[in-house]
Amino acid sequence: MRKVKILTDSCSDLNKELMDKYDIDYVKMNTVYEGVTSPADLTWTPEEVHKMYNLMREGKRITTTQVPVEEFTKVFTKYIEDGFDIVYIGCSLKQSGSVNTGAVVAKQILAKNPDAQIFCIDSKNACLGEGLLAIEASKFAANGDKSAQEVNDYVISIRKTIHEYATVHTLDYLKRAGRVKGPAAFFGNLMGVKPIIIADANGEQAAFKKVKGRQKSLKEIINLLKESIVNPEEQTVYIGHADCSEEEVKSFVDLVKKEIPCKEIFVGYIGPIIGASIGPDAFVINGIGNEVTFAIEN
């Protein structure tokens, strides 16, 4: 049986520490600023993080692209030639076409390598929700006794148990990028109202509810995860932020520790692809719970 390699993409927001720990690699999407296209690298430095989000604070527009065909071809070919089968866990198809592109490239590569397997999975998530699913896939495959088909089936069986809750200062960035659905989006910037964004059952970023004030919005996303998480004492809770202040991040983590008796907490940056859509000063929190059933009406 061939070894299994877990891949994800730039939307997963996994940092180098997590990718090394769980032996995960990723295919890169691109950011575009003032006509210059750059790979969306998840190993970016704090200085690079500050630079991008400060550009957005200044009103500059950063756009993104899906994973290019050439990137898929390079990475898929490398691992197939090294003797691996591949399970690629990609950003929700509601937010990126990368999974479909990956499937097309996979078909071409497998035509030349009939004994290999490549599975391309719609995670129904983005940000650290997608990353968390890749981590769970890696744990499942860690002993080397699972086939790529078994890993694929496992990921599909659990992908709707990933809970993602986010809050932003403004919905302007998400609306501009076409990344948020639902009537509640129209109330995001009125009189200090802060929107709560979730990944719904179909993989949409959905405006779920609204809360008055920044502090209440931060408490609300923690409370939502507290209500939905299962067996928190066995879990790592994953927190991402879009260049928030050290003081605010510490306060948020302290509140998570107080409210959710989790095994440990990971804190990282919201990466360049998700960040270009969600904007600076956002927070997101993720954990595993019962199946997500909420679906926004289109």
Buried (B, 14 or more C-beta within 10 A) or exposed (E): EBEBBBBBBBBBBBBEEBBEEBEBBBBBBBBBBEEEEEBBBBEBEEEEBBEBBEBBEEEEEBEBBBBBEEBBBEBBBEBBEEEBBBBBBBBBBBBBEBBBBBBEBBEEBBEEBEEBBBBBBBBBBBBBBBBBBBBBBBEBBEEEEBBBEBBBEBBBEBBBBBBBBBBBBBBEBBBEBEBBBBEBBEBBBEEEBBBBBBBBBBBBBBBBBBBEEBBBBBBBBBBBBBEBBEEBEEBBBBBBBBBBEEEBBEBBBEBBEEBBEBEEBBBBBBBBBBBBBBBBBBBBBBBBBEEBEEEBEE
